[in-house]
Amino acid sequence: MNKERRIKKNQEFQEVFKKGQSYANRQFVVYILEREEQDHFRLGLSVSKKIGNAVTRNRVKRYVRQSFLELEDRIKKGNDYIIVARKPTCEMDFHETKKSLTHVLKRASVLRKY
């Protein structure tokens, strides 16, 4: 994920948390904030220490990033997305992660159908 596609600053995270809308399932909470001035989406990840050790947290983040890259052409552009991982994600493999993210993005109506 290249630099202009990431959300890293705390201020940007707080803005999405406060002004954006949230959608959730058992594994993920997704916060979405529309930005008309962007022509691409930006992604921020939050994986708590409650999920597991550093290896587990990094694996979850890798799976989420890869899922977004594979769904890139279907995801609505011009939005900021923050993904908050919940406890059950520590036992999920890549395909389960992608399926769960697809589900929550469909609930948020930001995923186009093919």
N, CA, C and O of each residue as an XYZ file, in Angstrom:
456
protein
N       0.861     -1.170      0.000
C       0.000      0.000      0.000
C       0.912      1.240      0.000
O       1.693      1.434      0.931
N       0.812      2.067     -1.035
C       1.705      3.222     -1.124
C       1.287      4.348     -0.182
O       0.202      4.312      0.400
N       2.158      5.348     -0.038
C       1.995      6.343      1.024
C       0.708      7.146      0.944
O       0.078      7.395      1.971
N       0.304      7.556     -0.252
C      -0.897      8.395     -0.334
C      -2.177      7.600     -0.083
O      -3.256      8.188     -0.007
N      -2.081      6.306      0.044
C      -3.241      5.461      0.327
C      -3.366      5.064      1.788
O      -4.251      4.284      2.140
N      -2.482      5.595      2.659
C      -2.495      5.216      4.067
C      -2.953      6.371      4.945
O      -2.736      7.539      4.620
N      -3.577      6.037      6.041
C      -3.880      7.005      7.086
C      -2.961      6.658      8.252
O      -3.036      5.557      8.797
N      -2.094      7.593      8.635
C      -1.122      7.322      9.683
C      -1.243      8.280     10.864
O      -0.953      7.901     11.999
N      -1.669      9.519     10.608
C      -1.664     10.531     11.659
C      -2.865     10.376     12.584
O      -3.975     10.077     12.144
N      -2.621     10.585     13.873
C      -3.668     10.460     14.873
C      -4.820     11.418     14.583
O      -5.985     11.060     14.761
N      -4.503     12.629     14.141
C      -5.537     13.622     13.846
C      -6.480     13.137     12.739
O      -7.690     13.351     12.813
N      -5.923     12.484     11.716
C      -6.746     11.947     10.629
C      -7.612     10.795     11.128
O      -8.770     10.673     10.729
N      -7.058      9.946     11.999
C      -7.844      8.865     12.591
C      -9.015      9.439     13.379
O     -10.149      8.984     13.231
N      -8.741     10.438     14.216
C      -9.785     11.019     15.060
C     -10.879     11.668     14.226
O     -12.054     11.604     14.584
N     -10.502     12.291     13.120
C     -11.498     12.915     12.248
C     -12.445     11.871     11.658
O     -13.655     12.085     11.600
N     -11.891     10.747     11.222
C     -12.733      9.681     10.665
C     -13.614      9.076     11.754
O     -14.785      8.784     11.510
N     -13.063      8.884     12.954
C     -13.850      8.337     14.058
C     -15.021      9.256     14.411
O     -16.133      8.781     14.643
N     -14.778     10.560     14.453
C     -15.808     11.499     14.883
C     -16.831     11.816     13.806
O     -18.027     11.877     14.089
N     -16.372     12.022     12.559
C     -17.264     12.480     11.492
C     -17.785     11.356     10.606
O     -18.769     11.536      9.889
N     -17.133     10.200     10.652
C     -17.503      9.114      9.762
C     -18.613      8.239     10.323
O     -19.033      8.394     11.470
N     -19.074      7.320      9.491
C     -20.088      6.353      9.903
C     -19.411      5.009     10.139
O     -18.405      4.686      9.508
N     -19.983      4.224     11.066
C     -19.378      2.932     11.366
C     -20.334      1.799     11.006
O     -21.555      1.924     11.105
N     -19.733      0.699     10.588
C     -20.450     -0.532     10.255
C     -19.637     -1.669     10.857
O     -18.408     -1.610     10.895
N     -20.324     -2.700     11.326
C     -19.593     -3.746     12.034
C     -20.182     -5.123     11.777
O     -21.354     -5.271     11.433
N     -19.338     -6.119     11.954
C     -19.756     -7.508     12.112
C     -18.937     -8.060     13.276
O     -18.324     -7.286     14.012
N     -18.913     -9.365     13.457
C     -18.236     -9.922     14.632
C     -16.725     -9.726     14.597
O     -16.088     -9.667     15.648
N     -16.142     -9.625     13.405
C     -14.689     -9.578     13.301
C     -14.116     -8.168     13.118
O     -13.006     -7.892     13.574
N     -14.858     -7.276     12.459
C     -14.312     -5.966     12.118
C     -15.320     -4.856     12.374
O     -16.531     -5.067     12.311
N     -14.797     -3.668     12.664
C     -15.578     -2.442     12.659
C     -14.941     -1.568     11.583
O     -13.724     -1.382     11.576
N     -15.754     -1.030     10.675
C     -15.253     -0.185      9.607
C     -15.835      1.211      9.778
O     -17.053      1.380      9.846
N     -14.969      2.201      9.846
C     -15.379      3.599      9.870
C     -15.116      4.174      8.490
O     -14.040      3.979      7.923
N     -16.116      4.893      7.942
C     -16.002      5.425      6.592
C     -16.313      6.914      6.617
O     -17.327      7.340      7.169
N     -15.433      7.695      6.015
C     -15.642      9.135      5.880
C     -15.479      9.501      4.412
O     -14.440      9.230      3.810
N     -16.504     10.114      3.842
C     -16.447     10.506      2.430
C     -15.595     11.759      2.277
O     -15.698     12.703      3.061
N     -14.755     11.744      1.252
C     -13.916     12.895      0.906
C     -14.011     13.095     -0.597
O     -13.515     12.279     -1.373
N     -14.652     14.190     -1.005
C     -14.845     14.444     -2.431
C     -13.547     14.849     -3.134
O     -13.402     14.636     -4.338
N     -12.598     15.434     -2.382
C     -11.375     15.939     -3.015
C     -10.389     14.830     -3.386
O      -9.407     15.102     -4.076
N     -10.621     13.594     -2.950
C      -9.729     12.472     -3.259
C     -10.257     11.690     -4.445
O     -11.466     11.557     -4.633
N      -9.330     11.171     -5.243
C      -9.730     10.295     -6.346
C      -9.387      8.836     -6.060
O      -9.519      7.986     -6.940
N      -8.945      8.538     -4.831
C      -8.642      7.166     -4.416
C      -9.055      7.019     -2.957
O      -9.331      8.010     -2.280
N      -9.095      5.778     -2.476
C      -9.421      5.569     -1.071
C      -8.141      5.540     -0.250
O      -7.058      5.264     -0.767
N      -8.286      5.832      1.055
C      -7.176      5.716      1.995
C      -7.587      4.731      3.082
O      -8.762      4.623      3.432
N      -6.603      4.021      3.606
C      -6.870      2.951      4.564
C      -6.047      3.149      5.829
O      -4.842      3.395      5.773
N      -6.723      3.037      6.973
C      -6.051      3.043      8.263
C      -6.417      1.774      9.010
O      -7.551      1.303      8.926
N      -5.462      1.220      9.740
C      -5.688     -0.030     10.459
C      -5.460      0.161     11.948
O      -4.530      0.852     12.365
N      -6.321     -0.458     12.742
C      -6.168     -0.443     14.185
C      -6.331     -1.870     14.688
O      -7.416     -2.447     14.619
N      -5.242     -2.426     15.192
C      -5.261     -3.784     15.729
C      -4.707     -3.716     17.149
O      -3.518     -3.468     17.351
N      -5.569     -3.937     18.119
C      -5.223     -3.777     19.523
C      -4.300     -4.891     20.019
O      -4.208     -5.956     19.408
N      -3.624     -4.629     21.127
C      -2.785     -5.652     21.752
C      -3.615     -6.790     22.316
O      -3.075     -7.856     22.614
N      -4.921     -6.584     22.471
C      -5.803     -7.654     22.928
C      -5.910     -8.776     21.896
O      -6.270     -9.903     22.237
N      -5.601     -8.471     20.646
C      -5.682     -9.460     19.568
C      -4.618    -10.538     19.758
O      -4.880    -11.719     19.530
N      -3.424    -10.135     20.174
C      -2.358    -11.115     20.348
C      -1.007    -10.429     20.338
O      -0.909     -9.211     20.491
N       0.034    -11.230     20.155
C       1.378    -10.657     20.136
C       1.647     -9.942     18.808
O       0.776     -9.905     17.938
N       2.826     -9.386     18.651
C       3.153     -8.578     17.474
C       3.044     -9.379     16.184
O       2.603     -8.851     15.163
N       3.435    -10.628     16.220
C       3.370    -11.469     15.027
C       1.915    -11.631     14.569
O       1.620    -11.520     13.379
N       1.027    -11.889     15.499
C      -0.390    -12.055     15.189
C      -0.992    -10.756     14.671
O      -1.727    -10.760     13.683
N      -0.684     -9.650     15.333
C      -1.224     -8.352     14.911
C      -0.743     -7.983     13.513
O      -1.528     -7.498     12.698
N       0.520     -8.203     13.232
C       1.058     -7.896     11.904
C       0.445     -8.783     10.835
O       0.209     -8.327      9.716
N       0.182    -10.047     11.162
C      -0.460    -10.946     10.208
C      -1.864    -10.458      9.877
O      -2.257    -10.451      8.710
N      -2.625    -10.048     10.892
C      -3.974     -9.525     10.669
C      -3.916     -8.295      9.766
O      -4.720     -8.165      8.843
N      -2.975     -7.400     10.025
C      -2.841     -6.189      9.202
C      -2.473     -6.538      7.758
O      -2.995     -5.934      6.821
N      -1.586     -7.502      7.581
C      -1.198     -7.943      6.235
C      -2.397     -8.493      5.484
O      -2.601     -8.176      4.312
N      -3.197     -9.324      6.161
C      -4.385     -9.907      5.533
C      -5.385     -8.827      5.123
O      -5.966     -8.895      4.040
N      -5.583     -7.834      5.986
C      -6.539     -6.764      5.675
C      -6.046     -5.946      4.489
O      -6.821     -5.643      3.581
N      -4.766     -5.585      4.488
C      -4.216     -4.817      3.364
C      -4.340     -5.586      2.052
O      -4.734     -5.021      1.032
N      -4.007     -6.865      2.080
C      -4.085     -7.664      0.865
C      -5.526     -7.801      0.390
O      -5.784     -7.790     -0.814
N      -6.463     -7.928      1.318
C      -7.879     -8.002      0.942
C      -8.314     -6.724      0.252
O      -9.026     -6.770     -0.751
N      -7.890     -5.578      0.782
C      -8.242     -4.300      0.159
C      -7.613     -4.178     -1.216
O      -8.244     -3.645     -2.129
N      -6.389     -4.654     -1.391
C      -5.763     -4.598     -2.709
C      -6.509     -5.469     -3.718
O      -6.659     -5.082     -4.877
N      -6.973     -6.634     -3.289
C      -7.711     -7.512     -4.196
C      -9.097     -6.981     -4.512
O      -9.632     -7.242     -5.590
N      -9.687     -6.232     -3.576
C     -11.025     -5.662     -3.795
C     -10.967     -4.226     -4.312
O     -12.000     -3.564     -4.410
N      -9.789     -3.746     -4.640
C      -9.568     -2.334     -4.971
C     -10.484     -1.814     -6.075
O     -11.003     -0.704     -5.964
N     -10.692     -2.585     -7.127
C     -11.520     -2.102     -8.232
C     -13.008     -2.086     -7.897
O     -13.792     -1.466     -8.615
N     -13.409     -2.759     -6.817
C     -14.817     -2.784     -6.413
C     -15.143     -1.777     -5.313
O     -16.311     -1.449     -5.107
N     -14.129     -1.282     -4.605
C     -14.341     -0.390     -3.470
C     -14.560      1.030     -3.967
O     -13.879      1.494     -4.881
N     -15.511      1.706     -3.358
C     -15.842      3.080     -3.726
C     -14.646      3.996     -3.455
O     -14.072      3.994     -2.366
N     -14.291      4.771     -4.470
C     -13.155      5.695     -4.354
C     -13.575      6.963     -3.614
O     -14.766      7.241     -3.471
N     -12.597      7.723     -3.150
C     -12.866      9.003     -2.513
C     -13.287      8.905     -1.064
O     -13.842      9.863     -0.525
N     -13.042      7.781     -0.417
C     -13.391      7.605      0.994
C     -12.148      7.300      1.814
O     -11.151      6.792      1.301
N     -12.230      7.624      3.106
C     -11.245      7.148      4.070
C     -11.863      5.982      4.819
O     -13.007      6.068      5.266
N     -11.122      4.897      4.961
C     -11.594      3.709      5.667
C     -10.661      3.431      6.837
O      -9.441      3.421      6.679
N     -11.234      3.209      8.000
C     -10.454      2.734      9.134
C     -11.030      1.393      9.540
O     -12.228      1.272      9.798
N     -10.179      0.398      9.593
C     -10.579     -0.960      9.948
C     -10.080     -1.242     11.364
O      -8.882     -1.166     11.637
N     -11.002     -1.563     12.248
C     -10.653     -1.943     13.609
C     -10.910     -3.443     13.736
O     -12.037     -3.907     13.563
N      -9.859     -4.190     14.037
C      -9.970     -5.644     14.153
C     -10.437     -6.011     15.554
O      -9.994     -5.432     16.546
N     -11.334     -6.978     15.615
C     -11.812     -7.489     16.899
C     -11.141     -8.824     17.209
O     -10.434     -9.384     16.371
N     -11.365     -9.319     18.404
C     -10.683    -10.512     18.913
C     -10.742    -11.746     17.997
O      -9.719    -12.412     17.838
N     -11.895    -12.083     17.386
C     -11.922    -13.317     16.573
C     -10.985    -13.315     15.361
O     -10.748    -14.371     14.774
N     -10.450    -12.157     14.976
C      -9.589    -12.124     13.792
C      -8.262    -12.837     13.999
O      -7.599    -13.190     13.023
N      -7.859    -13.058     15.246
C      -6.548    -13.681     15.481
C      -6.503    -15.135     15.023
O      -5.424    -15.659     14.747
N      -7.667    -15.801     14.938
C      -7.681    -17.200     14.487
C      -8.046    -17.364     13.021
O      -8.100    -18.490     12.528
N      -8.299    -16.259     12.306
C      -8.774    -16.360     10.924
C      -7.615    -16.448      9.939
O      -6.561    -15.847     10.144
N      -7.831    -17.216      8.853
C      -6.847    -17.221      7.777
C      -7.217    -16.127      6.764
O      -8.180    -15.387      6.966
N      -6.447    -16.033      5.681
C      -6.646    -14.939      4.732
C      -8.029    -14.969      4.094
O      -8.673    -13.927      3.971
N      -8.491    -16.139      3.689
C      -9.776    -16.224      2.983
C     -10.941    -15.848      3.896
O     -11.890    -15.198      3.459
N     -10.870    -16.253      5.154
C     -11.916    -15.865      6.108
C     -11.891    -14.353      6.350
O     -12.940    -13.718      6.464
N     -10.686    -13.788      6.428
C     -10.552    -12.342      6.620
C     -11.167    -11.589      5.445
O     -11.919    -10.633      5.635
N     -10.842    -12.025      4.234
C     -11.371    -11.355      3.043
C     -12.889    -11.478      2.978
O     -13.579    -10.517      2.638
N     -13.402    -12.648      3.300
C     -14.852    -12.855      3.274
C     -15.547    -11.962      4.301
O     -16.590    -11.380      4.004
N     -14.991    -11.849      5.489
C     -15.579    -11.023      6.531
C     -15.524     -9.542      6.157
O     -16.491     -8.811      6.372
N     -14.400     -9.099      5.599
C     -14.289     -7.708      5.164
C     -15.265     -7.411      4.029
O     -15.888     -6.349      4.006
N     -15.397     -8.331      3.102
C     -16.357     -8.157      2.006
C     -17.764     -8.008      2.565
O     -18.530     -7.163      2.102
N     -18.105     -8.817      3.547
C     -19.423     -8.754      4.167
C     -19.691     -7.386      4.791
O     -20.744     -6.793      4.556
N     -18.748     -6.884      5.582
C     -18.971     -5.611      6.273
C     -18.948     -4.442      5.282
O     -19.648     -3.452      5.497
N     -18.170     -4.531      4.213
C     -18.163     -3.470      3.203
C     -19.461     -3.467      2.390
O     -19.935     -2.409      1.976
N     -20.028     -4.647      2.166
C     -21.337     -4.703      1.503
C     -22.413     -4.082      2.384
O     -23.298     -3.387      1.885
N     -22.343     -4.327      3.692
C     -23.305     -3.705      4.629
C     -23.188     -2.187      4.586
O     -24.181     -1.481      4.764
N     -21.977     -1.681      4.351
C     -21.748     -0.242      4.299
C     -22.089      0.343      2.938
O     -22.027      1.559      2.758
N     -22.446     -0.499      1.979
C     -22.799     -0.086      0.609
C     -21.663      0.644     -0.101
O     -21.903      1.605     -0.831
N     -20.455      0.202      0.106
C     -19.310      0.795     -0.607
C     -18.618     -0.204     -1.527
O     -17.569      0.093     -2.098
N     -19.206     -1.384     -1.669
C     -18.618     -2.425     -2.509
C     -19.531     -2.665     -3.687
O     -20.694     -3.031     -3.524
N     -18.988     -2.455     -4.896
C     -19.785     -2.686     -6.104
C     -19.882     -4.175     -6.369
O     -18.965     -4.936     -6.061
N     -20.998     -4.580     -6.941
C     -21.205     -5.988     -7.274
C     -20.726     -6.265     -8.690
O     -20.779     -5.392     -9.556
N     -20.252     -7.502     -8.920
C     -19.881     -7.941    -10.259
C     -20.726     -9.104    -10.664
O     -20.569     -9.627    -11.767
